[in-house]
């Protein structure tokens, strides 16, 4: 589900300036997925910044980015029970063949009380795509529009594509445990 104009423009500009600043700490990853001792080799490198990891360790930038969680609760009506992981991803522009121009199709968590949301920091191309259970049909997709949020159940298969027309695709990706209704 896409939430347009997820945050006020002043906070949108603040986050964009923060993550595009030359002093923001990005770390190279040689594949799009490499966490929880699980590595899927898709050959798509990216740069990441861990905001909150699975052990609860927080980036020095956490408090600046944390208001995204309040806006998520406000827009969805869901109550956050905990943060499994929050990170910023930066994909760079590249021309790849169509058959390898996608990040690995994956799930974030296989339990049903988790949701994932992608906050789009900048305008770009490189959609986020959600698939059916056998990964053969697209259920929904969202294009990167700065200030928008795309969320879905964490046990749904999904992936992203690197930008072809823009220099970068920057997102904040969060996996949240939600309270059961």
Secondary structure as UniProt FT lines:
FT   STRAND          2..3
FT   TURN            4..5
FT   HELIX           9..20
FT   TURN            22..23
FT   STRAND          27..29
FT   STRAND          33..35
FT   TURN            36..37
FT   STRAND          38..40
FT   STRAND          46..52
FT   TURN            54..55
FT   TURN            60..61
FT   HELIX           62..65
FT   HELIX           67..76
FT   STRAND          80..92
FT   HELIX           98..100
FT   TURN            112..113
FT   STRAND          114..120
FT   STRAND          128..131
FT   TURN            133..134
FT   STRAND          138..142
FT   TURN            146..147
FT   STRAND          149..153
FT   TURN            154..155
FT   STRAND          158..160
FT   STRAND          168..178
//
